[in-house]
Amino acid sequence: MSILYLLIPLSLILLGLAVWAFFWAVKHDQFEDLEGPAYRILFDEDDNDRPKDERRGPGRDAPGEDEERRD
């Protein structure tokens, strides 16, 4: 029975933290755009989807840059 004296205040503190986290998320617009990320992942352009001559590798500024360096 004495454990209730510890568990009840602990559960109220955790409830308060959960309510605070919810209101913080609402205040910082975390729930503003719920559908955007779902569509963005479908239409994201990866470098692997592009033809090889149009891909940008690490450290490349523009497509076709390697061909100019070889000359």
C-alpha positions as CSV (number, residue, x, y, z in Angstrom):
1,M,0.0,0.0,0.0
2,S,2.9,2.4,0.7
3,I,4.1,2.0,-2.9
4,L,1.0,4.1,-3.9
5,Y,2.6,7.1,-2.2
6,L,5.4,6.8,-4.7
7,L,3.5,5.7,-7.8
8,I,0.7,8.3,-7.8
9,P,3.0,11.3,-7.7
10,L,5.3,9.7,-10.3
11,S,2.4,9.1,-12.6
12,L,1.2,12.7,-12.2
13,I,4.7,13.9,-13.1
14,L,4.8,11.8,-16.2
15,L,1.4,12.9,-17.2
16,G,2.5,16.5,-16.8
17,L,5.6,15.9,-18.9
18,A,3.4,14.3,-21.6
19,V,1.0,17.3,-21.6
20,W,3.9,19.7,-21.7
21,A,5.5,17.8,-24.7
22,F,2.2,17.9,-26.6
23,F,1.8,21.6,-26.1
24,W,5.4,22.3,-27.0
25,A,5.0,20.3,-30.3
26,V,1.8,22.3,-31.1
27,K,3.5,25.6,-30.4
28,H,6.5,24.7,-32.6
29,D,4.3,23.7,-35.5
30,Q,5.1,20.0,-35.4
31,F,1.6,19.1,-36.5
32,E,1.3,21.8,-39.2
33,D,1.8,19.7,-42.3
34,L,0.8,16.1,-41.8
35,E,0.5,15.0,-45.4
36,G,3.6,16.8,-46.9
37,P,6.3,14.3,-45.8
38,A,4.2,11.4,-47.0
39,Y,4.0,12.8,-50.5
40,R,7.6,14.2,-50.5
41,I,9.1,10.7,-50.0
42,L,7.2,9.4,-53.1
43,F,8.4,12.2,-55.4
44,D,11.9,12.6,-54.1
45,E,14.5,12.6,-56.8
46,D,17.5,10.4,-56.0
47,D,20.8,10.6,-57.8
48,N,20.5,6.9,-58.7
49,D,17.3,7.7,-60.7
50,R,19.1,10.1,-63.0
51,P,21.2,9.1,-66.0
52,K,24.9,8.5,-65.2
53,D,26.1,11.6,-66.9
54,E,23.7,13.8,-64.9
55,R,24.5,12.4,-61.4
56,R,26.3,14.6,-58.9
57,G,28.9,12.7,-56.9
58,P,30.6,13.9,-53.7
59,G,32.6,17.0,-54.4
60,R,31.1,17.6,-57.9
61,D,29.6,21.0,-58.6
62,A,28.1,20.3,-62.0
63,P,27.4,17.4,-64.2
64,G,30.2,16.5,-66.6
65,E,33.0,18.1,-64.5
66,D,35.1,14.9,-64.5
67,E,35.5,15.0,-68.2
68,E,37.0,18.5,-68.1
69,R,39.6,17.5,-65.5
70,R,40.9,14.5,-67.6
71,D,42.0,16.7,-70.5
